[in-house]
Amino acid sequence: MRESYRHWQRIPTRWADNDVYGHVNNVVHYAFMDTVINTWLIASGLDIHEGAEIGLCVESHCNYRASVSFPDALDAGLRIGHLGRSSVRYEVGFFREGDDDVVAEGHFVHVFVDRTTRKPAEIPAHLRTAMEGLVVT
Protein backbone atom coordinates (compact mmCIF):
# COMPACT_ATOMS: atom_id res chain seq x y z
CA MET A 1 0.00 0.00 0.00
CA ARG A 2 2.83 2.46 0.82
CA GLU A 3 4.18 2.09 -2.71
CA SER A 4 1.05 3.69 -4.21
CA TYR A 5 1.81 7.07 -2.59
CA ARG A 6 4.16 9.51 -4.33
CA HIS A 7 5.02 12.05 -1.61
CA TRP A 8 5.74 11.52 2.09
CA GLN A 9 5.68 13.73 5.14
CA ARG A 10 6.21 12.72 8.76
CA ILE A 11 3.65 14.17 11.16
CA PRO A 12 4.23 13.83 14.91
CA THR A 13 1.16 13.56 17.10
CA ARG A 14 0.86 15.97 20.02
CA TRP A 15 -0.35 15.39 23.56
CA ALA A 16 -3.38 17.61 22.82
CA ASP A 17 -4.38 15.38 19.86
CA ASN A 18 -5.52 12.60 22.22
CA ASP A 19 -9.14 12.66 23.31
CA VAL A 20 -10.74 11.39 26.51
CA TYR A 21 -10.68 7.84 25.08
CA GLY A 22 -6.89 7.90 24.83
CA HIS A 23 -6.48 8.01 21.06
CA VAL A 24 -5.99 10.71 18.44
CA ASN A 25 -9.41 12.23 17.87
CA ASN A 26 -10.99 11.75 14.45
CA VAL A 27 -11.03 15.46 13.55
CA VAL A 28 -7.24 15.62 13.98
CA HIS A 29 -6.83 13.35 10.95
CA TYR A 30 -8.54 16.02 8.83
CA ALA A 31 -6.09 18.62 10.11
CA PHE A 32 -3.22 16.26 9.28
CA MET A 33 -4.58 15.81 5.72
CA ASP A 34 -4.91 19.57 5.34
CA THR A 35 -1.33 19.98 6.59
CA VAL A 36 0.30 17.47 4.24
CA ILE A 37 -1.65 18.76 1.21
CA ASN A 38 -0.97 22.44 1.86
CA THR A 39 2.67 21.88 2.80
CA TRP A 40 3.12 20.13 -0.55
CA LEU A 41 1.20 22.85 -2.45
CA ILE A 42 3.29 25.65 -0.93
CA ALA A 43 6.53 23.77 -1.66
CA SER A 44 5.26 23.30 -5.24
CA GLY A 45 4.75 27.03 -5.73
CA LEU A 46 1.23 27.91 -4.59
CA ASP A 47 1.26 31.49 -3.31
CA ILE A 48 -1.25 31.28 -0.47
CA HIS A 49 -1.00 34.99 0.32
CA GLU A 50 -1.14 36.74 -3.03
CA GLY A 51 -1.65 34.18 -5.79
CA ALA A 52 -4.50 34.78 -8.24
CA GLU A 53 -5.91 31.28 -7.65
CA ILE A 54 -6.62 29.48 -4.40
CA GLY A 55 -7.81 25.95 -3.66
CA LEU A 56 -11.02 25.55 -1.66
CA CYS A 57 -11.93 22.26 -0.04
CA VAL A 58 -15.34 21.14 -1.32
CA GLU A 59 -15.26 17.55 -0.07
CA SER A 60 -13.38 15.54 2.53
CA HIS A 61 -13.62 12.04 3.92
CA CYS A 62 -11.63 9.72 6.19
CA ASN A 63 -11.79 5.99 6.96
CA TYR A 64 -10.23 4.90 10.23
CA ARG A 65 -8.58 1.47 10.33
CA ALA A 66 -6.70 1.56 13.65
CA SER A 67 -6.25 3.97 16.50
CA VAL A 68 -3.09 5.95 17.16
CA SER A 69 -2.06 7.80 20.29
CA PHE A 70 0.52 10.32 21.37
CA PRO A 71 3.52 9.97 21.03
CA ASP A 72 3.04 8.07 17.73
CA ALA A 73 4.50 9.67 14.63
CA LEU A 74 2.63 9.14 11.39
CA ASP A 75 3.97 8.82 7.88
CA ALA A 76 1.49 10.61 5.64
CA GLY A 77 1.52 9.43 2.04
CA LEU A 78 0.06 11.75 -0.60
CA ARG A 79 -1.13 10.95 -4.10
CA ILE A 80 -3.65 12.34 -6.58
CA GLY A 81 -6.55 10.15 -7.66
CA HIS A 82 -8.11 12.64 -10.09
CA LEU A 83 -6.79 15.75 -11.77
CA GLY A 84 -9.34 17.90 -13.59
CA ARG A 85 -9.28 21.35 -15.17
CA SER A 86 -10.03 23.21 -11.94
CA SER A 87 -10.33 20.41 -9.39
CA VAL A 88 -8.07 17.82 -7.83
CA ARG A 89 -8.72 14.87 -5.54
CA TYR A 90 -5.85 14.32 -3.11
CA GLU A 91 -5.67 10.96 -1.38
CA VAL A 92 -3.80 10.56 1.89
CA GLY A 93 -2.78 7.38 3.71
CA PHE A 94 -1.53 7.43 7.29
CA PHE A 95 0.88 4.80 8.55
CA ARG A 96 2.63 4.45 11.89
CA GLU A 97 6.28 5.29 11.51
CA GLY A 98 7.96 2.30 9.85
CA ASP A 99 4.74 0.22 9.60
CA ASP A 100 3.11 -0.98 6.38
CA ASP A 101 -0.47 -1.15 7.68
CA VAL A 102 -2.63 1.89 6.98
CA VAL A 103 -4.22 3.34 10.13
CA ALA A 104 -6.40 5.87 8.29
CA GLU A 105 -6.98 6.91 4.71
CA GLY A 106 -8.92 9.77 3.30
CA HIS A 107 -9.33 12.32 0.56
CA PHE A 108 -9.76 16.05 0.02
CA VAL A 109 -11.15 17.62 -3.14
CA HIS A 110 -9.95 21.12 -3.91
CA VAL A 111 -11.58 23.32 -6.51
CA PHE A 112 -9.30 26.10 -7.64
CA VAL A 113 -11.03 29.47 -7.83
CA ASP A 114 -10.15 33.04 -8.58
CA ARG A 115 -9.13 34.63 -5.28
CA THR A 116 -11.40 37.66 -5.82
CA THR A 117 -14.47 36.34 -7.64
CA ARG A 118 -14.44 32.83 -6.14
CA LYS A 119 -15.40 31.46 -9.57
CA PRO A 120 -13.69 28.24 -10.75
CA ALA A 121 -10.31 28.80 -12.36
CA GLU A 122 -7.87 26.53 -14.13
CA ILE A 123 -5.21 24.99 -11.96
CA PRO A 124 -2.08 27.10 -12.60
CA ALA A 125 0.25 25.44 -15.12
CA HIS A 126 3.22 25.15 -12.73
CA LEU A 127 1.02 23.42 -10.13
CA ARG A 128 -0.58 21.14 -12.72
CA THR A 129 2.88 20.01 -13.79
CA ALA A 130 3.81 19.24 -10.15
CA MET A 131 0.48 17.50 -9.57
CA GLU A 132 0.95 15.23 -12.56
CA GLY A 133 3.87 13.68 -10.68
CA LEU A 134 1.51 12.58 -7.88
CA VAL A 135 -1.22 11.09 -10.10
CA VAL A 136 -1.91 7.37 -9.66
CA THR A 137 -4.27 5.31 -11.77
DAURBEL-V138292 format. One record per residue. N is the residue number from 1. D_CENTER is the distance of its C-alpha to the mean C-alpha in Angstrom with 1 decimal. Layout:
n=N d_center=D_CENTER
n=N d_center=D_CENTER
This chain:
n=1 d_center=16.5
n=2 d_center=15.0
n=3 d_center=16.6
n=4 d_center=14.6
n=5 d_center=11.4
n=6 d_center=12.0
n=7 d_center=10.2
n=8 d_center=10.4
n=9 d_center=10.0
n=10 d_center=12.3
n=11 d_center=11.7
n=12 d_center=15.1
n=13 d_center=15.9
n=14 d_center=18.4
n=15 d_center=21.7
n=16 d_center=20.8
n=17 d_center=17.8
n=18 d_center=20.5
n=19 d_center=22.1
n=20 d_center=25.8
n=21 d_center=25.4
n=22 d_center=24.3
n=23 d_center=20.7
n=24 d_center=17.3
n=25 d_center=17.2
n=26 d_center=15.0
n=27 d_center=13.6
n=28 d_center=12.4
n=29 d_center=9.8
n=30 d_center=8.3
n=31 d_center=8.8
n=32 d_center=7.2
n=33 d_center=3.7
n=34 d_center=5.0
n=35 d_center=6.4
n=36 d_center=4.7
n=37 d_center=3.5
n=38 d_center=7.0
n=39 d_center=8.7
n=40 d_center=8.4
n=41 d_center=9.6
n=42 d_center=12.3
n=43 d_center=13.4
n=44 d_center=13.7
n=45 d_center=15.9
n=46 d_center=14.5
n=47 d_center=17.2
n=48 d_center=15.7
n=49 d_center=19.3
n=50 d_center=21.6
n=51 d_center=20.0
n=52 d_center=21.5
n=53 d_center=18.3
n=54 d_center=15.3
n=55 d_center=12.3
n=56 d_center=12.7
n=57 d_center=10.6
n=58 d_center=13.3
n=59 d_center=12.0
n=60 d_center=9.8
n=61 d_center=10.9
n=62 d_center=10.9
n=63 d_center=13.8
n=64 d_center=15.2
n=65 d_center=17.4
n=66 d_center=18.7
n=67 d_center=18.9
n=68 d_center=18.1
n=69 d_center=20.0
n=70 d_center=20.5
n=71 d_center=21.1
n=72 d_center=18.7
n=73 d_center=16.2
n=74 d_center=13.1
n=75 d_center=11.9
n=76 d_center=8.2
n=77 d_center=8.3
n=78 d_center=6.2
n=79 d_center=8.4
n=80 d_center=9.4
n=81 d_center=11.8
n=82 d_center=13.4
n=83 d_center=14.3
n=84 d_center=16.8
n=85 d_center=19.0
n=86 d_center=17.1
n=87 d_center=14.1
n=88 d_center=11.1
n=89 d_center=9.3
n=90 d_center=5.9
n=91 d_center=6.4
n=92 d_center=5.4
n=93 d_center=8.8
n=94 d_center=10.2
n=95 d_center=13.6
n=96 d_center=16.3
n=97 d_center=17.3
n=98 d_center=19.5
n=99 d_center=19.3
n=100 d_center=18.7
n=101 d_center=18.3
n=102 d_center=14.9
n=103 d_center=15.0
n=104 d_center=12.1
n=105 d_center=10.0
n=106 d_center=8.2
n=107 d_center=7.0
n=108 d_center=6.5
n=109 d_center=9.3
n=110 d_center=10.2
n=111 d_center=13.9
n=112 d_center=15.2
n=113 d_center=18.3
n=114 d_center=21.2
n=115 d_center=20.8
n=116 d_center=24.4
n=117 d_center=25.1
n=118 d_center=21.7
n=119 d_center=22.7
n=120 d_center=20.4
n=121 d_center=20.5
n=122 d_center=19.9
n=123 d_center=16.8
n=124 d_center=18.5
n=125 d_center=20.1
n=126 d_center=18.8
n=127 d_center=15.1
n=128 d_center=16.0
n=129 d_center=17.7
n=130 d_center=14.7
n=131 d_center=12.5
n=132 d_center=15.4
n=133 d_center=15.0
n=134 d_center=11.7
n=135 d_center=13.4
n=136 d_center=14.7
n=137 d_center=17.5
